[in-house]
Structure formats: C-alpha cells, structure tokens
Amino acid sequence: MIAGSYWWSRYGDFPPGDFNQPHHGAVIAYYRKRRGWTQQDLAIAAGVEWRTVREWEAIAMLNDTARRIFLAKLLRIPPALFGLDWRLLGYRDAYGTPTNQQPLSELAAEDAYYHYEDILALAWQARRQGTLSNYLYRLSRCLQRLELATQQAPAHDREAWQALLCRYYRLAAEIERDQGASDPGARQRVLQYYATALRLAEELEDPQLAGATWMSLTEAQLEYGDLAEAKRAAEGALQYAERVQPVLRGNIYLVSAAAHAPFAAEDDGLRSQCRRWQEQAAVLAYRRPPEDDGSFLKLNLAGVHHERAKTLLVFGQQQGERRLLQQAREELALAWQALTPDLVLWQLYFSLTEARLHLAANELEASARSAKDALKLAQFMRSRQGQEQVQQLYERLQQRDANNPYVLHLGAELGLL
C-alpha cells in the first residue's frame, strides 16, 4: 500500500476491505488500542465473548448495521470508516447535537454513507457498459443531497464526506462530457465540476483524488481539442503519479502520452518519453493490479494497446510514415483481441480510432463502416459526444470524396442528408 493513497488514510493506515471501505476489523483494533483496551476489555464493554471480538477484528466488513453503529459509538470511530452516515449515530448537526427526531431506519435506507458509495460504483460500471443514462435522474438527486450532508457533517467526519463528494463531482463531470463539446453550457459545467473536485482534493491533501481528477480533466481537454490545456492538466496529474495506486498511475501515464504526443512532431525526446510512459503503463497492466482503489478506472492490456495505437496514429500523421500507421493497426488489433464485451464505452472508442486509422490511409469505405459501428454504439449509449465525433469523421470523409456511396450512407445514418 502507498501511504496516503486511500481516502481513509487521514484516519489511519488501514488495509482495504470491501466496497471501497477500510478493513473494518483493522479499524476496530486500531480504535480499541487507542482507548488502551485489550480484546477482553472490549468484550466486557460490548457484552460479548472474547472470541467474538477476535472475529470482529479479523473480518473485512461487518454486515450488521446495528453492530457497526454500536461499535462506532463505543470506540468513538468516525462513522464514515464503517460506511455510516453520521446522523445514524444520533447527531442532528455538525456540532454533535443529539436528536431522535428522524427514524434510524429511514436514514439507513436513504442517507447512509455506504448507500452513496454503492450508487457511485454502480454509476461508473453503468458508464462503461453504456447504460449510464438510466441513472441520470438518481445521480442528480444524490449529488444535491450529498452536498447538504457534507455541509452538515460533524467536524470529526467531514473529511470523509468531502472525499466522497469530490468523487461525485468527478462523476458529474464525466456525465456532462457525454453531452459533447458543441454544448457550451455542458462544457462550462464540466470544467466547473473538475475545478471544484480539485479544490476539495487539494484541501484534503489527497493524492489519489487529485491525481484522478487531473487525469480526467486531461481527457476532457483532449476531447475539446484544447491541446495546450490538456498538456497542462497532464502535468498536473504526473506530479501525483508516484503517490497513487497502480491502476490510477497507469492511467496517468497513458493520458500523459496522449496529451504530449501532439507536441512531439519535431521532438524526438518527447516522442521517446511518450513511449516510456506507455511502457510503464504496460508493465503495471501485466501485473493485473486490483481495481478497487476508489478511482473507478480500469487498467488492462486492451487499454494500453489502444492508447499505443492512438499515439502511433498521431506520430504517423506528423511524420507521414505509413510504417507507423501499420504499427498502429497492429496495436489496435491487439486491443480488440483483449477487449471484454462488458466495456461498451471502450468499443465506441476503439471503433472511432479504427475509423480514423482507415481515413489516414485513405481507405474511405472502411473508415465509413467503422464510423457507422461507432455511431450505433453512441446511439445505444445516448452519447452526444460519441455522435459528434462520428459527425466530425463524416465531414472529413466528405472532403475526401463527397460522392462515395459509403460516405453518403454514413451521412444518412447521421440524419444529415
């Protein structure tokens, strides 16, 4: 484990447990020792057998919510470490005023910390599977309620809630990015969400949150075509690369190569650096690091090969070398082979890259076919961003041959004829 790389690191050096929470047993043992208690002392205070305490301290997650509430009160454990809303412990406000006005069952159903965590994880999974549109209304409500809960959280628990809110802002930015670069309102909201997430991450001095946000901002600026800002954001991400978990580190290396490649036309050293970043990401991907680091990112060989293909395409266009375009084709073929069927979003990205590769080789029919595949995926996902990128490809194809029947058919599919 890298010190400081989990959201809970500010509370203690706990190993990871389940559902992006610290190991509950380690938390119990830590706070028991802080009180100067032996396991037998805790057993007496809790009214259980000594062997029960030993079981608690060995388990990754206590599933009994009532037991977690009781232990949090008894050992003075910050509720977020147990995936609990601070209001479940009987507080009404940030000053710790007790209350019994709202039933605990209602809070457990609607506002528990782990509830927000679960929705966050489901939303990221849905985004990769292309079904995020089914969650949009629920996510909007969750963000509003989470902002209020964070403001009201007691001081001892507020940092954990701020870390959770930071990750929600990053997700909100990803959702707005799907609205496409042509929507100025969506673009402004994206940049505002990332700015707010970065402010929280830096206030918390959390390298994992800051690195993930800078990385996602780099991707957004690349989509918007603002290459100078993308490069600046990548440099922001790189300053955290050695302080974060392997999955995020690999993604930072990949996006940094993508952001710097456009500036490497006459810079052999920068081209070599881009390749080194990709090699570093490949080494990490071969090790198959666990992906439950809270960044909700994936790092696998499919992604590494795809990023290599994109960079080789850029280098090939810069230098006019067909050899590099052929290498890009080979990398993309490897990416398709390694891709798993659940990553619908990646299928969209791969199809767009495939269409651009065919276009660079002046293979208009193949480019139009790949663009049509990308369009079907974008329509399935209701991704305006994906549809915009297909339209941009269509416009470039039209410039090459406006009378090509495959290009005309793509235009018809886009509704532009």
Secondary structure as the mmCIF struct_conf table of DSSP 4:
data_model
#
loop_
_struct_conf.conf_type_id
_struct_conf.id
_struct_conf.beg_label_comp_id
_struct_conf.beg_label_asym_id
_struct_conf.beg_label_seq_id
_struct_conf.end_label_comp_id
_struct_conf.end_label_asym_id
_struct_conf.end_label_seq_id
TURN_TY1_P TURN_TY1_P1 ALA A 3 GLY A 4
BEND BEND1 TYR A 6 TYR A 6
HELX_RH_3T_P HELX_RH_3T_P1 TRP A 7 ARG A 10
TURN_TY1_P TURN_TY1_P2 TYR A 11 TYR A 11
HELX_LH_PP_P HELX_LH_PP_P1 PHE A 14 PRO A 15
STRN STRN1 PRO A 16 PRO A 16
BEND BEND2 ASP A 18 ASP A 18
TURN_TY1_P TURN_TY1_P3 PHE A 19 ASN A 20
STRN STRN2 PRO A 22 PRO A 22
HELX_RH_AL_P HELX_RH_AL_P1 HIS A 24 ARG A 34
TURN_TY1_P TURN_TY1_P4 ARG A 35 GLY A 36
HELX_RH_AL_P HELX_RH_AL_P2 GLN A 39 ALA A 46
TURN_TY1_P TURN_TY1_P5 GLY A 47 GLY A 47
BEND BEND3 VAL A 48 VAL A 48
HELX_RH_AL_P HELX_RH_AL_P3 TRP A 50 TRP A 56
TURN_TY1_P TURN_TY1_P6 GLU A 57 ALA A 58
BEND BEND4 ALA A 60 ALA A 60
HELX_RH_AL_P HELX_RH_AL_P4 THR A 65 LEU A 75
TURN_TY1_P TURN_TY1_P7 ARG A 76 ARG A 76
HELX_RH_3T_P HELX_RH_3T_P2 PRO A 79 PHE A 82
TURN_TY1_P TURN_TY1_P8 GLY A 83 GLY A 83
HELX_RH_3T_P HELX_RH_3T_P3 TRP A 86 LEU A 89
TURN_TY1_P TURN_TY1_P9 GLY A 90 GLY A 90
STRN STRN3 TYR A 91 TYR A 91
BEND BEND5 ASP A 93 ASP A 93
TURN_TY1_P TURN_TY1_P10 ALA A 94 TYR A 95
STRN STRN4 PRO A 98 PRO A 98
BEND BEND6 GLN A 101 GLN A 102
HELX_RH_AL_P HELX_RH_AL_P5 LEU A 104 GLU A 110
TURN_TY1_P TURN_TY1_P11 ASP A 111 ASP A 111
HELX_RH_AL_P HELX_RH_AL_P6 TYR A 113 GLN A 129
TURN_TY1_P TURN_TY1_P12 GLY A 130 GLY A 130
HELX_RH_3T_P HELX_RH_3T_P4 LEU A 132 TYR A 135
HELX_RH_AL_P HELX_RH_AL_P7 LEU A 136 GLN A 152
BEND BEND7 ALA A 153 ALA A 153
HELX_RH_AL_P HELX_RH_AL_P8 ALA A 155 ARG A 177
TURN_TY1_P TURN_TY1_P13 ASP A 178 GLN A 179
TURN_TY1_P TURN_TY1_P14 ALA A 181 SER A 182
HELX_RH_AL_P HELX_RH_AL_P9 PRO A 184 LEU A 204
TURN_TY1_P TURN_TY1_P15 GLU A 205 GLU A 205
HELX_RH_AL_P HELX_RH_AL_P10 PRO A 207 TYR A 224
TURN_TY1_P TURN_TY1_P16 GLY A 225 GLY A 225
HELX_RH_AL_P HELX_RH_AL_P11 LEU A 227 LEU A 238
TURN_TY1_P TURN_TY1_P17 GLN A 239 TYR A 240
HELX_RH_3T_P HELX_RH_3T_P5 ALA A 241 ARG A 243
BEND BEND8 VAL A 244 VAL A 244
HELX_RH_AL_P HELX_RH_AL_P12 PRO A 246 HIS A 260
HELX_RH_3T_P HELX_RH_3T_P6 ALA A 261 PHE A 263
TURN_TY1_P TURN_TY1_P18 ALA A 265 GLU A 266
HELX_RH_AL_P HELX_RH_AL_P13 ASP A 268 TYR A 286
TURN_TY1_P TURN_TY1_P19 ARG A 287 ARG A 287
BEND BEND9 GLU A 291 GLU A 291
BEND BEND10 ASP A 293 SER A 295
HELX_RH_AL_P HELX_RH_AL_P14 LEU A 301 GLN A 319
TURN_TY1_P TURN_TY1_P20 GLY A 320 GLY A 320
HELX_RH_AL_P HELX_RH_AL_P15 ARG A 322 ALA A 338
TURN_TY1_P TURN_TY1_P21 PRO A 341 ASP A 342
HELX_RH_AL_P HELX_RH_AL_P16 VAL A 344 ALA A 360
TURN_TY1_P TURN_TY1_P22 ALA A 361 ASN A 362
HELX_RH_AL_P HELX_RH_AL_P17 LEU A 364 MET A 381
TURN_TY1_P TURN_TY1_P23 ARG A 382 ARG A 382
HELX_RH_AL_P HELX_RH_AL_P18 ARG A 384 ARG A 400
TURN_TY1_P TURN_TY1_P24 ALA A 402 ASN A 403
HELX_RH_AL_P HELX_RH_AL_P19 PRO A 405 LEU A 414
TURN_TY1_P TURN_TY1_P25 GLY A 415 GLY A 415
#
